[in-house]
Each structure stands twice: as structure tokens, then as C-alpha cells.
Amino acid sequence: MKSRPLCFNNKQLTQDDDADEVEIAVDNTAFMDEFFSEIEETRLNIDKISEHVEEAKKLYSIILSAPIPEPKTKDDLEKLTAEIKKRANNVRNKLKSMEKHIEEDEVRSSADLRIRKSQHSVLSRKFVEVMTKYNEAQVDFRERSKGRIQRQLEITGKKTTDEELEEMLESGNPAIFTSGVKGLHLLQQGRHKDIVRLESSIRELHDMFVDIAMLVENQGEMLDNIELNVMHTVDHVEKARDETKRAVKYQGQARKHLRLCWLYLPFLSLVTPTLSVGLCFPSVLAS
């Protein structure tokens, strides 16, 4: 009678453990669902930034090709620049938050953790790639705008070196080289303001770019290892598939050979029993 309560308690304990495991599994599933939701949201933001970068490059070309750019074009570019900055900050903060949570769970090695690391690394690299293109477009626009100013100054007979032009841009006073030239002062002043705004944008995005670039550099080896493991897995699967096909082929040939043996065995046995056994079951004779 004393053993019955003990058995009951063991059963109850097992049920409690099962319930805990189910609860943990459900919690983990919900956590990963939330994680993938954040991944998708971040990916869409990066895609949107990429679209905005292409739009900005078109506006850069329009501004550079126009003798006097339309105010609306510059306004559109300014709004687009602000939108890129806003989305980029959002992505940067989201990636850093993911990184923090991954570091907190680093002590627990699990498939979920590896998945989170891989997804985070892929998004980080993609973000750096998009922001690198944006930075290159900004620098190109700055250099071409500076070249425009330099050529227009040369037309008026005022030759300037790169150092002198940089000094003018840093001083914030384009009148240094345009004073006395009718109409040129206002034109260069507009170009100068474009460059000043652009440099401000480049500086604002610089820290963000460095943060994510360093993050990707640190995670590069881990991502390369994941890619290598995936490649090895694919190779093993292909190899196993080929071996399976060969095994099925050999098995079919063996069955066919065995059926023929049983078919001709009565006739072969009339000739000589030893010959019939040797043809159909050579391993018997070998033993």
C-alpha cells in the first residue's frame, strides 16, 4: 500500500516535467516567431533604403546637369536624405538590439542561437552594402559639384587649385573667388550650400556606418563558417544520394540474378549439383 502513493507521485512528477517542456517549447516558438518578425521588418527597411538611394542618385544627376537646379528638386533630395537617415537609424538600432540579445544568450549553444546569429549577420552585411553605395553616391556628388564650381570659375578667368577650392568650401564664403563676377556669386552660393548640406549628411551617417561595419567584420568569420558548413552539408547529401542510387541499382541486379538462378536451378542440378550451387551461391563454395 505504501508503494502506490510513490508511484502516483512519480507519474505526477513526469506529467509536470512534460508540461514544463511543452511550456518551454511554446515560449521558444513564440520567441522565434517574434525574432523572424523583426528580421522581416528590418529587411524591408533595408530594401526601402536601397530604393531611396537609387532615387537620390537620380536627383544628384538632375541637380548636376541643370545650370540652375529647381528648388523642388533640392527639396525632394532633402526630404529623401532625411528619410534615409531615419530608416538607417532604425535599422542600426534594431541590429544592435539583436546583437545584445544574442550576446546574452551566447552561453547557451543551440540551433536557434545559430539561426539568429546567421540572420543577424546576413542583414548586417546587407545594410553595410546599401549604406556603402549611398556613401559612394554622396562622395561622387560632392566631387562632381566641386568640379562644376571649379570649371565655372575657370570660365571667368579665376583658376583655383583643389586646396583653394576646399578652403572656400570650409570657409562657408563662396564670395572669396566669385566677387566681382556678375551672376556667378549666386550660382556658386547655391552649389556651395548643396555641398555643405551633403557634408553634414555624410558626417551624421559616418558613426552609424562605422558601428555596423565593425559588427560585420567581427561576425565575418562566423558567417563564413556557417556558409562552409552549409556547402559541406549539400556535398554530403549529394554523395549520399548517389550512393543510394548505386545501392538500389546493385540490389536490383542481385535480385534479377537470384531469380535467374532459381529458374535454371532444376536444369543445372540435372547436370551437376556442384556447378549449380557454385553459379548461384559462390559464397557457399568460398567458405
PAZAPA-4460 file (N, C-alpha, C; in steps of 0.05 Angstrom, whole numbers, plus 32768, in hexadecimal, padded with zeros to 4 digits):
% residues 287
    n_x    n_y    n_z   ca_x   ca_y   ca_z    c_x    c_y    c_z   seq   type   mol
   8011   7FE8   8000   8000   8000   8000   8011   8019   8000     1      M     A
   8029   8017   800C   803A   802E   800E   8047   8035   7FF3     2      K     A
   8049   8021   7FE1   8056   8027   7FC7   8043   8035   7FB4     3      S     A
   8029   8034   7FB9   8016   8040   7FA6   8018   805E   7FA5     4      R     A
   8019   806C   7FBC   801C   8089   7FBB   8036   8091   7FAE     5      P     A
   804C   8081   7FB2   8066   8087   7FA6   8064   8086   7F87     6      L     A
   8056   8071   7F7D   8053   806F   7F60   8042   8086   7F56     7      C     A
   802E   808D   7F65   801D   80A3   7F5C   802D   80BD   7F5B     8      F     A
   803E   80C2   7F6F   804E   80DA   7F6F   8062   80DB   7F58     9      N     A
   806E   80C3   7F51   8080   80C2   7F3B   8072   80C9   7F21    10      N     A
   805A   80BE   7F1E   804A   80C4   7F06   8043   80E1   7F04    11      K     A
   803C   80EC   7F1C   8034   8108   7F1C   804C   811A   7F16    12      Q     A
   8064   8112   7F20   807D   8121   7F1A   8083   8120   7EFC    13      L     A
   807F   8109   7EF0   8084   8106   7ED3   8072   8118   7EC3    14      T     A
   8058   8119   7ECC   8045   812A   7EBE   804D   8147   7EC1    15      Q     A
   8056   814E   7ED9   805F   816A   7EDD   8076   8171   7ECB    16      D     A
   808A   815E   7EC9   80A1   8163   7EB8   8099   8166   7E9B    17      D     A
   8086   8155   7E92   807D   8157   7E77   806F   8172   7E72    18      D     A
   8060   817B   7E86   8052   8195   7E84   8067   81AC   7E82    19      A     A
   807C   81A9   7E92   8091   81BE   7E91   809F   81BE   7E76    20      D     A
   80A4   81A6   7E6B   80B1   81A5   7E50   809F   81B1   7E3B    21      E     A
   8085   81AB   7E3C   8073   81B6   7E29   8072   81D5   7E2B    22      V     A
   8072   81DE   7E45   8071   81FB   7E49   808A   8209   7E3E    23      E     A
   80A2   81FC   7E42   80BB   8207   7E38   80BA   8207   7E1A    24      I     A
   80B1   81F1   7E0E   80B0   81EF   7DF1   809E   8205   7DE5    25      A     A
   8087   8209   7DF2   8074   821D   7DE8   8080   8239   7DEB    26      V     A
   808D   823E   7E02   809A   8258   7E06   80B0   825D   7DF1    27      D     A
   80C0   8248   7DEC   80D5   824A   7DD8   80CB   824F   7DBC    28      N     A
   80B5   8241   7DB5   80A9   8245   7D9B   809F   8262   7D98    29      T     A
   8092   826C   7DAD   8088   8287   7DAD   809F   829B   7DAA    30      A     A
   80B5   8295   7DB8   80CC   82A7   7DB7   80D8   82A8   7D9B    31      F     A
   80DA   8290   7D8E   80E6   8290   7D73   80D3   829C   7D5F    32      M     A
   80B9   829A   7D63   80A5   82A7   7D52   80A9   82C6   7D53    33      D     A
   80AD   82CF   7D6C   80B2   82EC   7D6F   80CC   82F5   7D63    34      E     A
   80E0   82E3   7D65   80FA   82E9   7D5A   80F9   82EB   7D3B    35      F     A
   80EB   82D8   7D2F   80E9   82D8   7D12   80D8   82F0   7D08    36      F     A
   80C5   82F8   7D19   80B5   8310   7D12   80C7   8329   7D12    37      S     A
   80D9   832B   7D25   80EC   8341   7D26   80FF   8340   7D0E    38      E     A
   8108   8328   7D07   811A   8324   7CF0   810C   832E   7CD7    39      I     A
   80F3   8326   7CD3   80E5   832E   7CBB   80E1   834C   7CBA    40      E     A
   80DA   8358   7CD0   80D6   8375   7CD2   80F0   8384   7CCB    41      E     A
   8106   837A   7CD6   8120   8386   7CD1   8128   8383   7CB4    42      T     A
   8123   836B   7CA9   812A   8367   7C8D   811B   8379   7C7A    43      R     A
   8101   837D   7C80   80F1   8390   7C70   80FB   83AC   7C72    44      L     A
   8104   83B4   7C8A   810F   83CF   7C8D   8129   83D2   7C7D    45      N     A
   813A   83BE   7C7C   8152   83BF   7C6D   814C   83C1   7C4F    46      I     A
   8138   83B1   7C46   8130   83B2   7C2A   8126   83CE   7C23    47      D     A
   8117   83DA   7C35   810C   83F5   7C31   8123   8409   7C2F    48      K     A
   8137   8407   7C40   814E   8418   7C3F   815C   8416   7C24    49      I     A
   815F   83FD   7C1B   816B   83F8   7C01   815C   8407   7BEA    50      S     A
   8141   8406   7BEC   8131   8414   7BD8   8136   8432   7BDA    51      E     A
   8137   843C   7BF2   813B   8459   7BF6   8156   8462   7BEC    52      H     A
   816A   8451   7BEF   8185   8457   7BE5   8185   845A   7BC7    53      V     A
   8177   8448   7BB9   8175   844A   7B9C   8167   8464   7B94    54      E     A
   8152   846B   7BA3   8144   8484   7B9D   8156   849C   7BA2    55      E     A
   8166   849B   7BB7   8179   84B1   7BBE   818D   84B4   7BA7    56      A     A
   8197   849E   7B9D   81AB   849F   7B87   819F   84AD   7B6E    57      K     A
   8186   84A8   7B69   8178   84B5   7B52   8176   84D3   7B57    58      K     A
   816F   84DA   7B6F   816D   84F7   7B76   8189   8504   7B75    59      L     A
   819E   84F6   7B7D   81B9   8501   7B7B   81BF   8508   7B5D    60      Y     A
   81B8   84F5   7B4C   81BE   84F9   7B2F   81AE   8511   7B24    61      S     A
   8195   8514   7B2D   8184   852A   7B23   8190   8545   7B2C    62      I     A
   8198   8546   7B45   81A3   855F   7B50   81BE   8566   7B42    63      I     A
   81CE   8552   7B3D   81E8   8557   7B30   81E5   855F   7B13    64      L     A
   81D0   8555   7B05   81CC   855B   7AE9   81BF   8575   7AE4    65      S     A
   81B1   8580   7AF8   81A2   8599   7AF4   81B4   85B1   7AFB    66      A     A
   81B4   85C6   7AEA   81C4   85DE   7AF0   81BC   85EA   7B0A    67      P     A
   81A2   85EC   7B0E   8197   85F5   7B28   8181   85E1   7B30    68      I     A
   8187   85CF   7B43   8174   85BB   7B4B   815A   85C7   7B56    69      P     A
   8144   85B9   7B50   812A   85C2   7B5A   8129   85BF   7B79    70      E     A
   811D   85D2   7B86   811A   85D0   7BA4   810C   85B7   7BAD    71      P     A
   80F8   85AE   7B9C   80E9   8596   7BA4   80FB   857D   7BA3    72      K     A
   810E   857C   7B91   8120   8566   7B8F   8131   8564   7BA8    73      T     A
   813B   857B   7BB1   814B   857C   7BC9   813B   8575   7BE2    74      K     A
   8121   857E   7BE2   8110   8577   7BF9   810B   8559   7BFA    75      D     A
   8106   854E   7BE2   8101   8531   7BE1   811A   8521   7BEB    76      D     A
   8131   852B   7BE3   814A   851E   7BEC   814E   8520   7C0A    77      L     A
   8147   8537   7C15   814A   853C   7C32   8137   8529   7C41    78      E     A
   811E   8526   7C37   810B   8514   7C44   8114   84F7   7C43    79      K     A
   811F   84F0   7C2B   8128   84D5   7C27   8140   84CF   7C39    80      L     A
   8152   84E2   7C3C   8169   84DF   7C4E   8160   84DB   7C6B    81      T     A
   814C   84EA   7C73   8141   84E8   7C8F   8134   84CC   7C93    82      A     A
   8126   84C2   7C7E   8119   84A8   7C80   812E   8492   7C82    83      E     A
   8143   8494   7C72   8158   8480   7C73   8165   847F   7C8E    84      I     A
   816A   8497   7C99   8176   8499   7CB4   8164   848C   7CC9    85      K     A
   814A   8492   7CC7   8137   8487   7CDB   8136   8469   7CDA    86      K     A
   8134   845E   7CC2   8132   8441   7CBF   814D   8433   7CC6    87      R     A
   8163   8440   7CBF   817D   8435   7CC5   8181   8434   7CE3    88      A     A
   8179   8448   7CF1   817B   8448   7D0F   816A   8432   7D1B    89      N     A
   8153   842E   7D10   8141   8419   7D19   814D   83FE   7D15    90      N     A
   8159   83F9   7CFE   8166   83E0   7CF8   817E   83DB   7D0A    91      V     A
   818E   83F0   7D0E   81A6   83EE   7D1F   819E   83E7   7D3B    92      R     A
   818A   83F4   7D46   8181   83EF   7D62   8176   83D2   7D64    93      N     A
   8167   83CA   7D50   815C   83AF   7D51   8172   839A   7D50    94      K     A
   8186   839E   7D3F   819C   838B   7D3D   81AC   8389   7D56    95      L     A
   81B1   83A0   7D63   81C0   83A1   7D7C   81B0   8394   7D92    96      K     A
   8196   8397   7D92   8185   838A   7DA6   8186   836C   7DA3    97      S     A
   8185   8362   7D8A   8187   8346   7D84   81A2   833B   7D8E    98      M     A
   81B7   834A   7D88   81D2   8342   7D90   81D4   833F   7DAE    99      E     A
   81C8   8352   7DBD   81C9   8351   7DDA   81BB   8338   7DE5   100      K     A
   81A4   8331   7DDA   8195   8319   7DE3   81A4   8300   7DDC   101      H     A
   81B2   8300   7DC5   81C1   82E9   7DBD   81D9   82E5   7DD0   102      I     A
   81E6   82FB   7DD8   81FC   82F9   7DEB   81F3   82EF   7E06   103      E     A
   81DB   82F7   7E0E   81D0   82EE   7E28   81CB   82D0   7E28   104      E     A
   81C4   82C5   7E10   81BD   82A8   7E0E   81D5   8298   7E04   105      D     A
   81ED   82A4   7E03   8204   8297   7DF8   820C   827E   7E07   106      E     A
   8206   827E   7E21   820E   8267   7E32   81FE   824E   7E2A   107      V     A
   81E7   8252   7E1E   81D7   823B   7E16   81DB   8235   7DF9   108      R     A
   81E8   821F   7DF3   81EC   8217   7DD7   81D4   8208   7DCD   109      S     A
   81C6   8212   7DBA   81AE   8205   7DAF   81AB   820C   7D92   110      S     A
   819A   81FC   7D85   8195   8201   7D68   8188   821C   7D65   111      A     A
   8176   8223   7D77   8169   823D   7D75   817D   8254   7D76   112      D     A
   8190   8252   7D88   81A5   8267   7D8A   81B5   8269   7D71   113      L     A
   81BC   8253   7D65   81CB   8253   7D4C   81BA   8260   7D35   114      R     A
   81A1   825A   7D35   818F   8266   7D21   818E   8285   7D25   115      I     A
   818B   828D   7D3E   818A   82AA   7D43   81A4   82B8   7D3C   116      R     A
   81BB   82AB   7D42   81D4   82B7   7D3A   81D7   82B9   7D1C   117      K     A
   81CF   82A5   7D0E   81D1   82A5   7CF1   81BF   82BA   7CE4   118      S     A
   81A6   82BC   7CED   8194   82D0   7CE3   819E   82EC   7CE9   119      Q     A
   81A8   82F0   7D01   81B2   830B   7D09   81CA   8312   7CF8   120      H     A
   81DC   8300   7CF2   81F3   8305   7CE2   81EC   830C   7CC6   121      S     A
   81DA   82FD   7CBA   81D1   8302   7C9F   81C5   831E   7C9C   122      V     A
   81B4   8325   7CAF   81A8   8340   7CAE   81BC   8356   7CB2   123      L     A
   81CF   8351   7CC4   81E4   8366   7CC9   81F5   836A   7CB0   124      S     A
   81FC   8355   7CA3   820C   8358   7C8A   81FC   8366   7C74   125      R     A
   81E3   835F   7C72   81D2   836C   7C5E   81CF   838A   7C64   126      K     A
   81CC   8390   7C7D   81C9   83AC   7C85   81E3   83BC   7C7E   127      F     A
   81FA   83B0   7C85   8213   83BE   7C7E   8216   83C1   7C60   128      V     A
   820E   83AD   7C51   8210   83AF   7C34   81FF   83C6   7C29   129      E     A
   81E7   83C9   7C33   81D5   83DE   7C2A   81E0   83FA   7C32   130      V     A
   81E9   83FC   7C4C   81F3   8415   7C55   820E   841D   7C48   131      M     A
   821D   8409   7C40   8236   840E   7C31   8230   841B   7C16   132      T     A
   821B   8410   7C09   8213   841B   7BEF   8209   8438   7BF3   133      K     A
   81FB   843D   7C08   81F1   8458   7C0E   8209   846B   7C13   134      Y     A
   821C   8462   7C23   8233   8472   7C28   8243   8479   7C0F   135      N     A
   8246   8465   7BFE   8254   8469   7BE5   8246   847D   7BD3   136      E     A
   822B   847B   7BD2   821B   848E   7BC2   821E   84AA   7BCD   137      A     A
   821F   84AD   7BE8   8222   84C8   7BF4   823D   84D4   7BED   138      Q     A
   8252   84C4   7BF0   826D   84CD   7BEB   8270   84D5   7BCE   139      V     A
   8265   84C4   7BBC   8266   84CA   7B9F   8258   84E4   7B99   140      D     A
   8241   84E9   7BA5   8232   8501   7BA1   8242   8519   7BAB   141      F     A
   824F   8516   7BC1   825F   852C   7BCC   8276   8533   7BB9   142      R     A
   8284   851F   7BB0   829B   8524   7B9E   8292   8530   7B84   143      E     A
   827C   8527   7B79   8272   8532   7B60   8268   854E   7B63   144      R     A
   825B   8553   7B7A   8252   856F   7B80   826A   8582   7B83   145      S     A
   827E   8578   7B90   8297   8588   7B93   82A4   858D   7B78   146      K     A
   82A3   8578   7B67   82AE   857C   7B4C   829E   8590   7B3B   147      G     A
   8284   8591   7B3F   8273   85A5   7B31   827B   85C1   7B39   148      R     A
   827E   85C5   7B53   8286   85DF   7B5D   82A1   85E7   7B52   149      I     A
   82B4   85D4   7B51   82CF   85DA   7B48   82CE   85E2   7B2A   150      Q     A
   82BF   85D3   7B1A   82BD   85D9   7AFD   82B0   85F4   7AF8   151      R     A
   829B   85FB   7B07   828E   8614   7B04   82A0   862B   7B0B   152      Q     A
   82B1   8627   7B1F   82C4   863B   7B27   82D9   863F   7B11   153      L     A
   82E2   8629   7B05   82F5   862A   7AEF   82EB   8639   7AD7   154      E     A
   82D1   8636   7AD2   82C4   8645   7ABB   82C7   8663   7ABF   155      I     A
   82C5   866B   7AD8   82C7   8688   7ADE   82E4   8692   7AE1   156      T     A
   82F7   867F   7ADD   8313   8687   7ADF   831E   8684   7AFA   157      G     A
   830F   8678   7B0D   8319   8675   7B29   8320   8658   7B2D   158      K     A
   8339   8651   7B28   8342   8636   7B2C   8347   8630   7B4A   159      K     A
   833F   8619   7B53   8343   8612   7B6F   834E   85F5   7B71   160      T     A
   835D   85F1   7B85   8367   85D5   7B8A   8353   85C7   7B9C   161      T     A
   8357   85AD   7B9E   8345   859D   7BB0   8347   85A7   7BCC   162      D     A
   835F   85AE   7BD5   8362   85B7   7BF0   8353   85D1   7BF5   163      E     A
   8355   85E4   7BE1   8347   85FD   7BE4   8329   85F9   7BE4   164      E     A
   8320   85E7   7BD3   8303   85E1   7BD2   82F9   85D5   7BEC   165      L     A
   8309   85C3   7BF8   8301   85B7   7C11   8300   85CD   7C27   166      E     A
   8313   85DF   7C25   8314   85F5   7C39   82FB   8606   7C36   167      E     A
   82F2   860B   7C1E   82D9   861A   7C19   82C1   860C   7C25   168      M     A
   82C0   85F1   7C21   82A9   85E2   7C2B   82A9   85E1   7C49   169      L     A
   82C1   85DF   7C55   82C2   85DE   7C72   82BD   85F9   7C7F   170      E     A
   82C3   860E   7C71   82BF   8629   7C7C   82A2   8631   7C7D   171      S     A
   8292   8624   7C6B   8276   862B   7C6A   8270   8645   7C5B   172      G     A
   8285   864F   7C4D   8282   8668   7C3E   828A   8665   7C21   173      N     A
   8278   865E   7C0F   827F   865B   7BF3   8287   8675   7BE5   174      P     A
   8281   868C   7BF2   8287   86A6   7BE6   82A5   86AB   7BE5   175      A     A
   82B5   869A   7BF2   82D2   869D   7BF1   82DD   869E   7BD4   176      I     A
   82D1   868C   7BC3   82DA   868A   7BA8   82C6   8695   7B94   177      F     A
   82AE   869C   7B9C   8299   86A4   7B89   8292   86C1   7B8B   178      T     A
   829E   86D0   7B9D   8298   86EC   7BA0   82A1   86FB   7B86   179      S     A
   828F   870C   7B7D   8295   871C   7B65   828C   870E   7B4C   180      G     A
   8283   86F6   7B4D   827A   86E7   7B35   825C   86E7   7B36   181      V     A
   824F   86F5   7B23   8232   86F8   7B23   8224   86DD   7B20   182      K     A
   8211   86D7   7B32   8201   86BF   7B30   820E   86A6   7B3A   183      G     A
   8229   86A6   7B3B   8237   868E   7B44   8235   868A   7B62   184      L     A
   8234   869F   7B71   8234   869C   7B8E   821C   868C   7B97   185      H     A
   8204   8694   7B8D   81EB   8686   7B95   81EC   8669   7B8D   186      L     A
   81F7   8664   7B75   81F8   8648   7B6A   820A   8637   7B7C   187      L     A
   8222   8641   7B82   8234   8632   7B92   822B   862F   7BAF   188      Q     A
   821C   8644   7BB8   8212   8642   7BD3   81FE   862B   7BD6   189      Q     A
   81EE   8627   7BC1   81DB   8611   7BC1   81E9   85F6   7BC1   190      G     A
   81FE   85F3   7BB0   820E   85DB   7BB0   821C   85D6   7BCA   191      R     A
   8225   85EB   7BD6   8234   85E9   7BEF   8221   85DF   7C05   192      H     A
   8209   85E9   7C06   81F5   85E0   7C1A   81EF   85C2   7C16   193      K     A
   81ED   85B9   7BFD   81E9   859D   7BF7   81FE   858C   7C04   194      D     A
   8217   8594   7C00   822E   8585   7C0A   822E   8585   7C29   195      I     A
   8228   859C   7C35   8228   859E   7C52   8213   858B   7C5E   196      V     A
   81FB   858B   7C52   81E6   8579   7C5B   81EF   855C   7C58   197      R     A
   81FC   8556   7C42   8205   853B   7C3C   821A   8532   7C50   198      L     A
   822D   8543   7C56   8241   853C   7C6A   8235   8538   7C86   199      E     A
   8221   8547   7C8C   8214   8543   7CA6   8207   8527   7CA7   200      S     A
   81FA   851F   7C91   81EE   8505   7C90   8202   84EF   7C92   201      S     A
   8219   84F2   7C84   822E   84DE   7C85   8239   84DB   7CA1   202      I     A
   823D   84F1   7CAF   8247   84EF   7CCB   8233   84E1   7CDD   203      R     A
   8219   84E7   7CD9   8204   84DB   7CEA   8203   84BD   7CE7   204      E     A
   8207   84B4   7CCE   8205   8497   7CC9   8220   8489   7CCE   205      L     A
   8235   8497   7CD3   824F   848B   7CD5   8251   8478   7CEE   206      H     A
   8249   8482   7D05   824A   8472   7D1D   8239   8459   7D1B   207      D     A
   8222   845C   7D0F   8210   8445   7D0B   821D   8430   7CF9   208      M     A
   8229   843A   7CE4   8236   8429   7CD1   824D   8419   7CDE   209      F     A
   825E   8427   7CED   8274   841A   7CFB   826B   8405   7D0F   210      V     A
   8255   840B   7D1E   824A   83F8   7D31   8243   83DD   7D23   211      D     A
   8234   83DF   7D0E   822B   83C7   7D00   8241   83B9   7CF1   212      I     A
   8253   83C9   7CE6   826A   83BD   7CD7   827C   83AD   7CEA   213      A     A
   8280   83B7   7D02   8290   83A8   7D16   8281   838F   7D1F   214      M     A
   8267   8391   7D22   8257   837A   7D29   8259   8364   7D15   215      L     A
   8257   836B   7CFB   8259   8358   7CE6   8275   834B   7CE4   216      V     A
   8289   835C   7CE9   82A5   8352   7CE8   82A9   833C   7CFE   217      E     A
   829E   8341   7D16   82A1   832E   7D2C   8292   8314   7D27   218      N     A
   827B   8316   7D18   826B   82FF   7D13   8271   82F1   7CF9   219      Q     A
   8284   82FC   7CEA   828A   82F1   7CD0   8293   82D5   7CD1   220      G     A
   82A5   82CE   7CE3   82B0   82B3   7CE5   829A   829F   7CEC   221      E     A
   8288   82A7   7CFF   8272   8296   7D07   8260   8290   7CEF   222      M     A
   8259   82A5   7CDF   8248   82A1   7CC8   8255   8290   7CB3   223      L     A
   826F   8294   7CAF   827E   8283   7C9C   827D   8266   7CA4   224      D     A
   8280   8261   7CBE   827F   8245   7CC8   8263   8239   7CC3   225      N     A
   824E   8249   7CC7   8233   823F   7CC2   822F   8238   7CA5   226      I     A
   8239   824A   7C93   8237   8245   7C76   8246   822C   7C6F   227      E     A
   825E   8228   7C7B   826E   8211   7C75   8260   81F8   7C7F   228      L     A
   8254   81F9   7C96   8245   81E1   7CA0   822E   81DA   7C8E   229      N     A
   8220   81EF   7C84   820A   81EA   7C72   8213   81DC   7C59   230      V     A
   822A   81E6   7C4E   8235   81DA   7C36   823C   81BD   7C3A   231      M     A
   8249   81B8   7C51   8250   819C   7C58   8238   818A   7C5B   232      H     A
   8223   8195   7C67   820A   8186   7C6A   81FE   817F   7C4F   233      T     A
   81FE   8192   7C3D   81F4   818D   7C22   8204   8177   7C14   234      V     A
   821F   8179   7C17   8230   8165   7C0B   822A   8149   7C16   235      D     A
   8227   8147   7C30   8221   812D   7C3D   8206   8122   7C33   236      H     A
   81F2   8134   7C31   81D8   812B   7C27   81DA   8121   7C0B   237      V     A
   81E8   812F   7BF9   81EB   8126   7BDE   81FA   810B   7BDD   238      E     A
   820F   8109   7BED   821E   80F0   7BEE   820D   80D9   7BF7   239      K     A
   81FD   80DE   7C0C   81EB   80C9   7C17   81D6   80C1   7C02   240      A     A
   81CD   80D5   7BF4   81B8   80D0   7BDF   81C4   80BE   7BC9   241      R     A
   81DD   80C4   7BC0   81EA   80B4   7BAC   81EE   8097   7BB5   242      D     A
   81F7   8095   7BCF   81FC   807A   7BDA   81E3   806A   7BDC   243      E     A
   81CD   8078   7BE3   81B3   806A   7BE5   81AA   8060   7BCA   244      T     A
   81AE   8071   7BB5   81A6   8068   7B9A   81B6   8050   7B91   245      K     A
   81D1   8050   7B97   81E1   8039   7B90   81D9   8020   7B9F   246      R     A
   81D2   8023   7BB9   81C9   800C   7BC9   81AF   8000   7BBE   247      A     A
   819D   8012   7BB7   8183   8008   7BAB   8188   7FF9   7B91   248      V     A
   819B   8004   7B81   81A1   7FF7   7B67   81AD   7FDC   7B6C   249      K     A
   81C1   7FDA   7B7E   81CE   7FC0   7B84   81BA   7FAC   7B90   250      Y     A
   81A8   7FB7   7BA1   8194   7FA5   7BAE   8182   7F99   7B98   251      Q     A
   817A   7FAA   7B85   8168   7FA0   7B6F   8176   7F8B   7B5F   252      G     A
   8190   7F90   7B59   819F   7F7C   7B49   81A2   7F62   7B58   253      Q     A
   81A6   7F64   7B72   81AA   7F4B   7B83   8190   7F3B   7B83   254      A     A
   8179   7F49   7B86   815F   7F3B   7B86   815A   7F2D   7B6B   255      R     A
   8161   7F3C   7B55   815D   7F30   7B3B   816E   7F17   7B38   256      K     A
   8187   7F19   7B41   819A   7F02   7B3F   818F   7EEA   7B50   257      H     A
   8184   7EF1   7B67   8179   7EDC   7B79   8161   7ECE   7B6C   258      L     A
   8150   7EDE   7B5F   8138   7ED2   7B52   8140   7EC0   7B3C   259      R     A
   8155   7EC8   7B2D   815E   7EB6   7B17   816A   7E9C   7B22   260      L     A
   8178   7E9E   7B38   8183   7E86   7B44   816D   7E73   7B4C   261      C     A
   8159   7E7D   7B59   8143   7E6B   7B62   8134   7E5F   7B4A   262      W     A
   8134   7E6F   7B34   8126   7E65   7B1C   8135   7E4E   7B0F   263      L     A
   814F   7E51   7B0D   815F   7E3D   7AFF   816B   7E27   7B12   264      Y     A
   8166   7E2A   7B2C   8171   7E18   7B3F   8168   7DFB   7B3A   265      L     A
   814E   7DF5   7B34   8147   7DD9   7B2F   8156   7DCD   7B17   266      P     A
   815B   7DDD   7B02   8168   7DD2   7AEB   8186   7DCF   7AF0   267      F     A
   8192   7DE2   7AFF   81AE   7DE0   7B05   81B4   7DC8   7B17   268      L     A
   81A1   7DC3   7B29   81A5   7DAD   7B3C   81A6   7D92   7B2F   269      S     A
   8199   7D90   7B17   819A   7D77   7B08   81B5   7D72   7AFD   270      L     A
   81C4   7D88   7AF7   81DF   7D85   7AEC   81F3   7D7F   7B02   271      V     A
   81F4   7D91   7B16   8206   7D8C   7B2D   81FE   7D9E   7B44   272      T     A
   81F9   7D93   7B5B   81F1   7DA3   7B73   8206   7DB7   7B7A   273      P     A
   821F   7DB1   7B78   8234   7DC4   7B81   8234   7DDC   7B6F   274      T     A
   8230   7DD9   7B55   8230   7DEF   7B42   8219   7E02   7B48   275      L     A
   8202   7DF7   7B4E   81EA   7E08   7B53   81EE   7E19   7B6C   276      S     A
   81F9   7E0D   7B81   81FD   7E1C   7B9A   8212   7E31   7B96   277      V     A
   8227   7E2B   7B86   823D   7E3E   7B82   8234   7E56   7B72   278      G     A
   8222   7E52   7B5F   8219   7E69   7B4F   8207   7E7B   7B5E   279      L     A
   81F5   7E70   7B6E   81E1   7E81   7B7C   81EB   7E8B   7B97   280      C     A
   81FB   7E7B   7BA4   8204   7E82   7BBF   8222   7E7F   7BC1   281      F     A
   8232   7E8F   7BB4   824F   7E8C   7BB5   825A   7E8E   7BD1   282      P     A
   824D   7E9D   7BE2   8258   7EA1   7BFD   8257   7E87   7C0D   283      S     A
   8246   7E75   7C06   8244   7E5B   7C14   825D   7E4B   7C0F   284      V     A
   8266   7E4B   7BF5   827E   7E3C   7BEE   8297   7E49   7BFA   285      L     A
   8296   7E64   7BFA   82AD   7E72   7C04   82B2   7E6D   7C22   286      A     A
   829C   7E68   7C30   829F   7E63   7C4D   82A8   7E46   7C52   287      S     A
***
